[in-house]
Amino acid sequence: MIGSTPRSQMQDLGRRAKRKPSAVWDWTKTALWRRIFAWCRWLHVLISTLALTLLLFFCVTGILLNHLDWFESRGHHWREEHSLPAKTALALRAMPDTPPPGLLAFIEARTGLVEPRTISLDRDLGEWTFDYAVPAGYAFATVFIEDGLVEVEFQQGTVIAILNDLHKGRHSGPVWSWVIDLSALIIGFSALTGLVILFQQAKWRVTGLWLVVAGTLLPVLIYVLWVPSVGA
């Protein structure tokens, strides 16, 4: 270099050496990995936007579950009474060992309740009882055989209580259970595609990987040091 001193030339070479990326990361520049990075970016954006509301839902309800004392737990309680169709009432008086075919359909049509958790018959009292599980509450149907009546008692929790039970998947039915499983898969896949994208970011990948390690070890450390446990 004309007009430059040996010292300035050495400094220039040093700066170039610092700017030169490590050969360890050369694989990130191959055609295969460029395609993988492109696909991961597309999937990351698609999945993150698709799961945004679900992720926020589980974040917020997770906080609510951790602070149940913030909200009052009183819900709404009421009863309904319905007269059975004559054909169904007549079939009940025969005291069959299983509910007549039309009984559960009648309760579902009047109340929307499906698939009782337990069914029992008390022959001495002349009653069929059906216990239904619902989020943050319950529904209990009593069928009075001689009277041909169905009395349904409902207990419905507050909106916060319902949201908390949805977070846990408690009494929320098989379809919502699938929603929870799918949400977990989507959120996990979003995290993994984000990690893959990190490898392409030369400026941030080393720092990012250290943060991944720290984020993995920190909860373990908190558990070991501060979470009560049984045994030594």
FIGULO-643185 format. One record per atom (N, C-alpha, C): residue in one letter; residue number from 1; x, y, z. Coordinates in steps of 0.001 Angstrom, whole numbers, plus 500000, padded with zeros to 6 digits. Example, Ala and Ser with C-alpha at 12.3 -4.5 7.8 and 13.67 -1.06 7.14 Angstrom:
<recs>
REC   res     n       c1       c2       c3
REC     a     1   513190   494310   507800
REC     a     1   512300   495500   507800
REC     a     1   513200   496700   507800
REC     s     2   512850   497750   507080
REC     s     2   513670   498940   507140
REC     s     2   512900   500030   507870
</recs>
This chain:
<recs>
REC   res     n       c1       c2       c3
REC     m     1   500856   498815   500000
REC     m     1   500000   500000   500000
REC     m     1   500897   501242   500000
REC     i     2   500741   502136   498974
REC     i     2   501590   503316   498819
REC     i     2   501288   504306   499917
REC     g     3   502346   504846   500522
REC     g     3   502206   505881   501532
REC     g     3   501819   505370   502893
REC     s     4   501767   504079   503083
REC     s     4   501401   503544   504392
REC     s     4   502622   502954   505065
REC     t     5   502627   503013   506348
REC     t     5   503747   502491   507137
REC     t     5   503504   501029   507441
REC     p     6   504564   500278   507755
REC     p     6   504372   498863   508135
REC     p     6   503402   498706   509289
REC     r     7   503438   499657   510224
REC     r     7   502535   499545   511375
REC     r     7   501077   499668   510949
REC     s     8   500794   500634   510049
REC     s     8   499413   500805   509591
REC     s     8   498955   499612   508766
REC     q     9   499898   499014   508002
REC     q     9   499551   497818   507237
REC     q     9   499177   496662   508156
REC     m    10   499917   496501   509245
REC     m    10   499621   495440   510211
REC     m    10   498260   495667   510868
REC     q    11   497965   496931   511192
REC     q    11   496673   497230   511805
REC     q    11   495527   496931   510842
REC     d    12   495749   497255   509538
REC     d    12   494723   496992   508542
REC     d    12   494480   495493   508388
REC     l    13   495576   494710   508387
REC     l    13   495445   493259   508297
REC     l    13   494724   492697   509522
REC     g    14   495002   493297   510689
REC     g    14   494344   492846   511921
REC     g    14   492854   493096   511877
REC     r    15   492480   494292   511339
REC     r    15   491053   494587   511239
REC     r    15   490359   493635   510268
REC     r    16   491036   493317   509158
REC     r    16   490459   492378   508198
REC     r    16   490306   490986   508805
REC     a    17   491298   490606   509607
REC     a    17   491234   489290   510250
REC     a    17   490068   489215   511222
REC     k    18   489829   490326   511927
REC     k    18   488709   490341   512866
REC     k    18   487376   490264   512136
REC     r    19   487334   490900   510934
REC     r    19   486084   490892   510179
REC     r    19   485834   489552   509495
REC     k    20   486898   488768   509314
REC     k    20   486767   487504   508603
REC     k    20   486019   486491   509463
REC     p    21   484948   485925   508993
REC     p    21   484178   484973   509803
REC     p    21   484948   483691   510032
REC     s    22   484642   483046   511136
REC     s    22   485309   481800   511475
REC     s    22   484892   480712   510506
REC     a    23   485839   479823   510186
REC     a    23   485535   478714   509281
REC     a    23   484537   477746   509884
REC     v    24   484346   477840   511199
REC     v    24   483383   476961   511870
REC     v    24   481983   477143   511294
REC     w    25   481689   478355   510842
REC     w    25   480343   478671   510373
REC     w    25   480219   478639   508850
REC     d    26   481212   478095   508161
REC     d    26   481152   478064   506698
REC     d    26   479961   477265   506179
REC     w    27   479530   476269   506951
REC     w    27   478401   475445   506504
REC     w    27   477126   476256   506342
REC     t    28   477046   477407   507044
REC     t    28   475832   478221   506945
REC     t    28   475706   478907   505588
REC     k    29   476786   478885   504795
REC     k    29   476771   479560   503490
REC     k    29   476542   478600   502332
REC     t    30   476417   477314   502624
REC     t    30   476191   476353   501549
REC     t    30   474783   476515   500981
REC     a    31   474619   476048   499733
REC     a    31   473323   476184   499060
REC     a    31   472218   475453   499819
REC     l    32   472559   474280   500352
REC     l    32   471557   473509   501085
REC     l    32   471043   474278   502289
REC     w    33   471969   474823   503077
REC     w    33   471551   475521   504286
REC     w    33   470894   476858   503987
REC     r    34   471250   477470   502873
REC     r    34   470545   478697   502489
REC     r    34   469073   478394   502212
REC     r    35   468818   477250   501568
REC     r    35   467425   476857   501325
REC     r    35   466716   476529   502642
REC     i    36   467438   475848   503533
REC     i    36   466851   475520   504841
REC     i    36   466511   476790   505615
REC     f    37   467435   477758   505604
REC     f    37   467180   479024   506304
REC     f    37   465965   479738   505715
REC     a    38   465868   479719   504382
REC     a    38   464733   480385   503729
REC     a    38   463412   479723   504135
REC     w    39   463386   478391   504130
REC     w    39   462181   477678   504548
REC     w    39   461857   477937   506012
REC     c    40   462878   477957   506861
REC     c    40   462649   478185   508293
REC     c    40   462112   479588   508555
REC     r    41   462620   480579   507805
REC     r    41   462094   481939   507966
REC     r    41   460616   481986   507595
REC     w    42   460282   481343   506473
REC     w    42   458886   481322   506034
REC     w    42   458003   480606   507051
REC     l    43   458454   479437   507517
REC     l    43   457678   478680   508496
REC     l    43   457568   479421   509823
REC     h    44   458657   480081   510225
REC     h    44   458661   480797   511500
REC     h    44   457625   481921   511497
REC     v    45   457590   482674   510403
REC     v    45   456614   483762   510298
REC     v    45   455194   483202   510255
REC     l    46   454985   482166   509444
REC     l    46   453651   481582   509305
REC     l    46   453151   481016   510634
REC     i    47   453999   480223   511288
REC     i    47   453591   479567   512536
REC     i    47   453418   480585   513653
REC     s    48   454320   481562   513725
REC     s    48   454242   482560   514798
REC     s    48   452962   483375   514707
REC     t    49   452577   483738   513500
REC     t    49   451341   484509   513349
REC     t    49   450116   483633   513600
REC     l    50   450186   482370   513161
REC     l    50   449064   481460   513377
REC     l    50   448841   481199   514863
REC     a    51   449939   481062   515609
REC     a    51   449843   480693   517029
REC     a    51   449880   481894   517964
REC     l    52   449892   483106   517412
REC     l    52   450045   484294   518261
REC     l    52   448967   484369   519343
REC     t    53   447716   484248   518939
REC     t    53   446624   484375   519909
REC     t    53   446661   483252   520939
REC     l    54   446922   482027   520483
REC     l    54   447005   480903   521417
REC     l    54   448158   481078   522390
REC     l    55   449298   481547   521885
REC     l    55   450451   481760   522760
REC     l    55   450131   482808   523817
REC     l    56   449510   483908   523403
REC     l    56   449125   484946   524365
REC     l    56   448096   484412   525358
REC     f    57   447169   483578   524867
REC     f    57   446159   482990   525758
REC     f    57   446819   482177   526867
REC     f    58   447737   481291   526501
REC     f    58   448383   480450   527513
REC     f    58   449331   481254   528394
REC     c    59   449911   482328   527856
REC     c    59   450746   483203   528696
REC     c    59   449902   483902   529762
REC     v    60   448803   484500   529325
REC     v    60   447951   485256   530257
REC     v    60   447312   484328   531283
REC     t    61   446750   483205   530828
REC     t    61   446107   482288   531771
REC     t    61   447120   481624   532694
REC     g    62   448363   481491   532241
REC     g    62   449400   480984   533136
REC     g    62   449638   481928   534299
REC     i    63   449632   483235   534011
REC     i    63   449769   484232   535083
REC     i    63   448553   484189   536004
REC     l    64   447364   484077   535414
REC     l    64   446141   484022   536226
REC     l    64   446136   482802   537142
REC     l    65   446584   481665   536632
REC     l    65   446651   480458   537456
REC     l    65   447623   480618   538616
REC     n    66   448658   481389   538384
REC     n    66   449670   481585   539422
REC     n    66   449226   482588   540483
REC     h    67   448107   483288   540216
REC     h    67   447627   484312   541158
REC     h    67   446112   484191   541309
REC     l    68   445670   483039   541780
REC     l    68   444235   482803   541936
REC     l    68   443600   483747   542948
REC     d    69   444410   484276   543857
REC     d    69   443882   485167   544894
REC     d    69   443521   486549   544357
REC     w    70   443853   486843   543108
REC     w    70   443529   488150   542546
REC     w    70   442030   488294   542253
REC     f    71   441332   487191   542101
REC     f    71   439948   487248   541635
REC     f    71   439048   486456   542574
REC     e    72   437809   486912   542704
REC     e    72   436847   486164   543510
REC     e    72   436400   484929   542743
REC     s    73   436105   483877   543479
REC     s    73   435811   482592   542849
REC     s    73   434320   482286   542760
REC     r    74   433460   483221   543172
REC     r    74   432024   482952   543121
REC     r    74   431537   482850   541678
REC     g    75   430715   481852   541448
REC     g    75   430167   481669   540117
REC     g    75   428656   481832   540117
REC     h    76   428023   481240   539147
REC     h    76   426573   481357   538971
REC     h    76   425949   479980   539145
REC     h    77   424906   479897   539965
REC     h    77   424249   478623   540257
REC     h    77   422759   478737   539928
REC     w    78   422232   477732   539232
REC     w    78   420800   477744   538924
REC     w    78   420296   476319   538648
REC     r    79   418983   476170   538609
REC     r    79   418338   474884   538340
REC     r    79   417332   475029   537204
REC     e    80   417170   473930   536479
REC     e    80   416150   473856   535433
REC     e    80   415340   472580   535638
REC     e    81   414071   472626   535248
REC     e    81   413210   471447   535345
REC     e    81   412501   471233   534016
REC     h    82   412511   469987   533550
REC     h    82   411910   469668   532255
REC     h    82   411049   468414   532394
REC     s    83   409915   468423   531729
REC     s    83   409033   467244   531712
REC     s    83   409446   466313   530581
REC     l    84   409528   465028   530890
REC     l    84   409931   464040   529893
REC     l    84   408788   463739   528926
REC     p    85   409110   463381   527689
REC     p    85   408066   462902   526773
REC     p    85   407398   461649   527347
REC     a    86   406137   461465   527027
REC     a    86   405363   460352   527602
REC     a    86   406012   458995   527313
REC     k    87   406532   458823   526109
REC     k    87   407140   457539   525745
REC     k    87   408372   457252   526591
REC     t    88   409205   458263   526795
REC     t    88   410419   458085   527598
REC     t    88   410073   457850   529063
REC     a    89   409093   458596   529580
REC     a    89   408679   458430   530975
REC     a    89   408132   457022   531215
REC     l    90   407381   456500   530257
REC     l    90   406833   455151   530389
REC     l    90   407946   454106   530388
REC     a    91   408931   454291   529523
REC     a    91   410056   453348   529470
REC     a    91   410849   453366   530772
REC     l    92   410951   454524   531413
REC     l    92   411690   454631   532675
REC     l    92   411008   453851   533797
REC     r    93   409689   453825   533803
REC     r    93   408956   453176   534897
REC     r    93   409160   451657   534907
REC     a    94   409678   451133   533807
REC     a    94   409989   449701   533767
REC     a    94   411292   449386   534498
REC     m    95   411979   450407   534987
REC     m    95   413233   450277   535739
REC     m    95   414285   449447   534983
REC     p    96   414621   449835   533750
REC     p    96   415672   449096   533038
REC     p    96   417034   449339   533691
REC     d    97   417982   448444   533393
REC     d    97   419322   448586   533973
REC     d    97   420137   449690   533302
REC     t    98   419742   450090   532123
REC     t    98   420410   451189   531417
REC     t    98   419370   452240   531062
REC     p    99   419783   453496   530914
REC     p    99   418824   454555   530574
REC     p    99   418157   454275   529231
REC     p   100   416880   454565   529090
REC     p   100   416210   454417   527792
REC     p   100   416922   455251   526729
REC     p   101   416889   454801   525475
REC     p   101   417630   455494   524413
REC     p   101   417320   456981   524290
REC     g   102   416075   457355   524519
REC     g   102   415719   458754   524316
REC     g   102   416047   459678   525468
REC     l   103   416456   459128   526624
REC     l   103   416640   459972   527806
REC     l   103   417837   460911   527660
REC     l   104   418982   460357   527305
REC     l   104   420179   461196   527153
REC     l   104   420001   462201   526016
REC     a   105   419335   461758   524945
REC     a   105   419087   462672   523825
REC     a   105   418182   463823   524256
REC     f   106   417200   463534   525108
REC     f   106   416304   464580   525606
REC     f   106   417075   465591   526458
REC     i   107   417915   465095   527369
REC     i   107   418708   465998   528220
REC     i   107   419634   466858   527367
REC     e   108   420253   466235   526361
REC     e   108   421149   466998   525483
REC     e   108   420380   468074   524723
REC     a   109   419193   467726   524233
REC     a   109   418401   468695   523465
REC     a   109   417958   469872   524322
REC     r   110   417662   469628   525593
REC     r   110   417167   470694   526467
REC     r   110   418291   471518   527105
REC     t   111   419425   470903   527329
REC     t   111   420486   471586   528094
REC     t   111   421801   471746   527347
REC     g   112   422004   470983   526273
REC     g   112   423285   471019   525573
REC     g   112   424349   470150   526213
REC     l   113   424004   469428   527260
REC     l   113   424973   468574   527955
REC     l   113   425124   467241   527223
REC     v   114   426369   466822   527029
REC     v   114   426646   465556   526346
REC     v   114   427646   464738   527165
REC     e   115   427595   463440   526973
REC     e   115   428550   462499   527561
REC     e   115   428718   462690   529073
REC     p   116   427759   462222   529858
REC     p   116   427901   462325   531312
REC     p   116   429105   461547   531817
REC     r   117   429728   462092   532848
REC     r   117   430910   461457   533429
REC     r   117   430527   460181   534171
REC     t   118   429439   460236   534911
REC     t   118   428940   459051   535622
REC     t   118   427425   458977   535470
REC     i   119   426914   457739   535480
REC     i   119   425476   457474   535427
REC     i   119   425157   456469   536531
REC     s   120   424119   456760   537298
REC     s   120   423753   455808   538359
REC     s   120   422240   455757   538519
REC     l   121   421778   454608   539002
REC     l   121   420353   454379   539228
REC     l   121   420143   454005   540691
REC     d   122   419269   454737   541357
REC     d   122   418869   454404   542725
REC     d   122   417431   453884   542666
REC     r   123   417289   452573   542739
REC     r   123   415959   451971   542602
REC     r   123   415062   452317   543793
REC     d   124   415658   452430   544979
REC     d   124   414852   452731   546166
REC     d   124   414213   454113   546069
REC     l   125   415005   455084   545593
REC     l   125   414480   456446   545452
REC     l   125   413748   456649   544135
REC     g   126   413982   455733   543185
REC     g   126   413364   455886   541874
REC     g   126   413964   457046   541094
REC     e   127   415311   457103   541075
REC     e   127   415998   458224   540423
REC     e   127   417169   457727   539576
REC     w   128   417282   458323   538415
REC     w   128   418510   458240   537623
REC     w   128   419280   459541   537833
REC     t   129   420595   459440   537990
REC     t   129   421416   460651   538125
REC     t   129   422534   460618   537092
REC     f   130   422814   461793   536550
REC     f   130   423848   461954   535529
REC     f   130   424756   463113   535943
REC     d   131   426031   462845   536017
REC     d   131   427003   463863   536427
REC     d   131   427807   464291   535201
REC     y   132   427760   465586   534893
REC     y   132   428466   466131   533730
REC     y   132   429600   467041   534201
REC     a   133   430766   466862   533606
REC     a   133   431907   467723   533933
REC     a   133   431992   468854   532916
REC     v   134   432091   470079   533406
REC     v   134   432258   471254   532548
REC     v   134   433366   472121   533136
REC     p   135   434030   472940   532319
REC     p   135   435092   473800   532850
REC     p   135   434580   474726   533951
REC     a   136   435302   474752   535061
REC     a   136   435026   475657   536191
REC     a   136   433625   475481   536764
REC     g   137   433081   474285   536700
REC     g   137   431759   474071   537262
REC     g   137   431309   472635   537099
REC     y   138   430015   472443   537155
REC     y   138   429460   471100   536983
REC     y   138   427999   471226   536571
REC     a   139   427459   470106   536119
REC     a   139   426023   469995   535855
REC     a   139   425596   468621   536341
REC     f   140   424507   468592   537094
REC     f   140   424039   467335   537697
REC     f   140   422554   467188   537394
REC     a   141   422237   466133   536656
REC     a   141   420848   465902   536251
REC     a   141   420254   464766   537076
REC     t   142   419080   465005   537619
REC     t   142   418340   463982   538368
REC     t   142   417020   463719   537654
REC     v   143   416786   462468   537327
REC     v   143   415552   462077   536645
REC     v   143   414647   461386   537666
REC     f   144   413494   461979   537922
REC     f   144   412515   461409   538854
REC     f   144   411577   460510   538054
REC     i   145   411739   459209   538261
REC     i   145   411063   458234   537403
REC     i   145   409543   458329   537508
REC     e   146   409013   458348   538722
REC     e   146   407556   458358   538894
REC     e   146   406919   459650   538396
REC     d   147   407643   460763   538565
REC     d   147   407092   462064   538157
REC     d   147   407332   462367   536685
REC     g   148   408260   461631   536059
REC     g   148   408582   461913   534660
REC     g   148   409219   463274   534467
REC     l   149   410046   463673   535433
REC     l   149   410690   464989   535400
REC     l   149   412212   464854   535411
REC     v   150   412859   465844   534815
REC     v   150   414319   465957   534874
REC     v   150   414660   467291   535522
REC     e   151   415413   467231   536605
REC     e   151   415901   468456   537251
REC     e   151   417411   468534   537031
REC     v   152   417860   469649   536482
REC     v   152   419283   469823   536194
REC     v   152   419811   470981   537024
REC     e   153   420840   470701   537798
REC     e   153   421489   471717   538627
REC     e   153   422807   472115   537966
REC     f   154   422989   473419   537770
REC     f   154   424185   473934   537110
REC     f   154   425014   474767   538090
REC     q   155   426311   474648   537972
REC     q   155   427235   475559   538651
REC     q   155   428252   476010   537612
REC     q   156   428232   477291   537312
REC     q   156   429149   477840   536316
REC     q   156   430088   478815   536992
REC     g   157   431390   478630   536774
REC     g   157   432382   479502   537377
REC     g   157   432470   480838   536670
REC     t   158   433307   481700   537194
REC     t   158   433539   483003   536571
REC     t   158   434296   482830   535262
REC     v   159   434357   483894   534478
REC     v   159   435094   483848   533214
REC     v   159   436555   483497   533465
REC     i   160   437140   484072   534513
REC     i   160   438540   483789   534829
REC     i   160   438717   482315   535169
REC     a   161   437790   481758   535946
REC     a   161   437877   480343   536315
REC     a   161   437756   479441   535087
REC     i   162   436881   479813   534160
REC     i   162   436732   479031   532932
REC     i   162   438017   479085   532112
REC     l   163   438608   480267   531980
REC     l   163   439862   480405   531239
REC     l   163   440966   479569   531873
REC     n   164   441020   479560   533199
REC     n   164   442040   478770   533890
REC     n   164   441862   477277   533631
REC     d   165   440616   476809   533637
REC     d   165   440374   475392   533362
REC     d   165   440681   475047   531908
REC     l   166   440444   475984   530998
REC     l   166   440829   475756   529605
REC     l   166   442342   475651   529472
REC     h   167   443067   476444   530238
REC     h   167   444533   476360   530229
REC     h   167   444986   474966   530650
REC     k   168   444334   474413   531665
REC     k   168   444708   473091   532184
REC     k   168   444083   471946   531386
REC     g   169   443112   472270   530536
REC     g   169   442402   471211   529829
REC     g   169   441492   470417   530741
REC     r   170   441054   471027   531821
REC     r   170   440238   470328   532823
REC     r   170   438767   470351   532412
REC     h   171   438207   469171   532213
REC     h   171   436788   469027   531863
REC     h   171   436431   469827   530608
REC     s   172   437356   469914   529680
REC     s   172   437126   470740   528490
REC     s   172   436856   469920   527234
REC     g   173   436830   468604   527351
REC     g   173   436476   467768   526211
REC     g   173   437659   467412   525328
REC     p   174   437490   466388   524485
REC     p   174   438605   465912   523656
REC     p   174   439061   466900   522594
REC     v   175   438141   467675   522032
REC     v   175   438536   468613   520968
REC     v   175   439467   469683   521523
REC     w   176   439124   470233   522709
REC     w   176   440010   471235   523303
REC     w   176   441343   470615   523704
REC     s   177   441330   469346   524076
REC     s   177   442584   468652   524374
REC     s   177   443479   468609   523142
REC     w   178   442875   468405   521976
REC     w   178   443650   468447   520733
REC     w   178   444200   469847   520482
REC     v   179   443409   470871   520807
REC     v   179   443880   472254   520641
REC     v   179   445126   472497   521493
REC     i   180   445120   471998   522733
REC     i   180   446280   472170   523612
REC     i   180   447496   471461   523033
REC     d   181   447313   470217   522577
REC     d   181   448432   469468   521999
REC     d   181   448971   470162   520753
REC     l   182   448064   470602   519887
REC     l   182   448482   471271   518655
REC     l   182   449193   472582   518965
REC     s   183   448696   473318   519958
REC     s   183   449338   474576   520350
REC     s   183   450761   474332   520829
REC     a   184   450944   473283   521635
REC     a   184   452279   472959   522134
REC     a   184   453224   472627   520980
REC     l   185   452735   471856   520006
REC     l   185   453569   471504   518854
REC     l   185   453918   472738   518028
REC     i   186   452934   473598   517795
REC     i   186   453169   474799   516994
REC     i   186   454165   475724   517677
REC     i   187   453987   475952   518979
REC     i   187   454886   476840   519714
REC     i   187   456298   476258   519749
REC     g   188   456403   474948   519974
REC     g   188   457718   474308   519974
REC     g   188   458392   474401   518617
REC     f   189   457625   474185   517533
REC     f   189   458191   474266   516189
REC     f   189   458620   475690   515869
REC     s   190   457861   476664   516349
REC     s   190   458238   478068   516155
REC     s   190   459566   478374   516833
REC     a   191   459743   477843   518050
REC     a   191   461003   478064   518763
REC     a   191   462175   477421   518025
REC     l   192   461981   476209   517505
REC     l   192   463068   475508   516820
REC     l   192   463438   476195   515504
REC     t   193   462437   476652   514741
REC     t   193   462761   477364   513501
REC     t   193   463464   478685   513797
REC     g   194   463086   479334   514901
REC     g   194   463798   480550   515304
REC     g   194   465250   480267   515641
REC     l   195   465503   479121   516282
REC     l   195   466881   478741   516609
REC     l   195   467686   478478   515345
REC     v   196   467075   477825   514368
REC     v   196   467774   477565   513105
REC     v   196   468120   478879   512410
REC     i   197   467172   479816   512380
REC     i   197   467416   481115   511750
REC     i   197   468575   481838   512421
REC     l   198   468721   481651   513724
REC     l   198   469798   482308   514469
REC     l   198   471170   481971   513903
REC     f   199   471356   480747   513412
REC     f   199   472665   480332   512905
REC     f   199   473092   481136   511677
REC     q   200   472145   481741   510978
REC     q   200   472491   482535   509800
REC     q   200   472900   483953   510159
REC     q   201   472609   484372   511393
REC     q   201   472897   485738   511816
REC     q   201   474297   485808   512420
REC     a   202   475272   486134   511590
REC     a   202   476665   486115   512041
REC     a   202   476900   487031   513234
REC     k   203   476193   488145   513283
REC     k   203   476418   489124   514341
REC     k   203   475883   488647   515688
REC     w   204   474839   487815   515669
REC     w   204   474141   487479   516914
REC     w   204   474205   486011   517307
REC     r   205   474706   485128   516433
REC     r   205   474530   483702   516711
REC     r   205   475279   483220   517957
REC     v   206   476495   483703   518164
REC     v   206   477239   483253   519344
REC     v   206   476553   483747   520617
REC     t   207   476216   485042   520630
REC     t   207   475496   485588   521790
REC     t   207   474162   484876   521985
REC     g   208   473467   484636   520881
REC     g   208   472176   483958   520968
REC     g   208   472290   482554   521531
REC     l   209   473322   481820   521116
REC     l   209   473507   480460   521629
REC     l   209   473838   480461   523115
REC     w   210   474622   481440   523540
REC     w   210   474898   481554   524980
REC     w   210   473619   481857   525758
REC     l   211   472752   482672   525165
REC     l   211   471475   482964   525824
REC     l   211   470578   481727   525884
REC     v   212   470642   480887   524842
REC     v   212   469893   479628   524870
REC     v   212   470369   478748   526025
REC     v   213   471691   478663   526174
REC     v   213   472256   477871   527274
REC     v   213   471830   478452   528623
REC     a   214   471922   479782   528741
REC     a   214   471537   480434   530001
REC     a   214   470053   480219   530297
REC     g   215   469219   480348   529264
REC     g   215   467788   480152   529449
REC     g   215   467418   478719   529795
REC     t   216   468280   477772   529421
REC     t   216   468053   476368   529777
REC     t   216   468488   476076   531205
REC     l   217   469639   476619   531585
REC     l   217   470198   476317   532903
REC     l   217   469532   477097   534030
REC     l   218   469051   478315   533731
REC     l   218   468492   479157   534794
REC     l   218   467286   478518   535488
REC     p   219   466284   477995   534759
REC     p   219   465174   477344   535465
REC     p   219   465617   476137   536287
REC     v   220   466599   475390   535766
REC     v   220   467116   474240   536519
REC     v   220   467755   474711   537817
REC     l   221   468529   475791   537730
REC     l   221   469186   476335   538919
REC     l   221   468157   476829   539934
REC     i   222   467131   477521   539451
REC     i   222   466076   478010   540349
REC     i   222   465374   476841   541034
REC     y   223   465112   475776   540265
REC     y   223   464463   474602   540853
REC     y   223   465330   473986   541951
REC     v   224   466617   473830   541662
REC     v   224   467517   473189   542628
REC     v   224   467658   474026   543892
REC     l   225   467742   475342   543741
REC     l   225   468042   476204   544884
REC     l   225   466806   476633   545666
REC     w   226   465674   476835   545005
REC     w   226   464553   477494   545686
REC     w   226   463227   476737   545692
REC     v   227   463093   475692   544909
REC     v   227   461818   474968   544886
REC     v   227   461834   473873   545948
REC     p   228   460841   473876   546859
REC     p   228   460814   472835   547898
REC     p   228   460686   471447   547279
REC     s   229   461359   470477   547880
REC     s   229   461309   469105   547390
REC     s   229   461325   468135   548558
REC     v   230   460932   466921   548283
REC     v   230   460894   465878   549305
REC     v   230   462184   465074   549239
REC     g   231   462773   464786   550386
REC     g   231   463992   463995   550422
REC     g   231   465226   464862   550377
REC     a   232   466371   464201   550494
REC     a   232   467648   464921   550537
REC     a   232   468040   465393   549159
</recs>
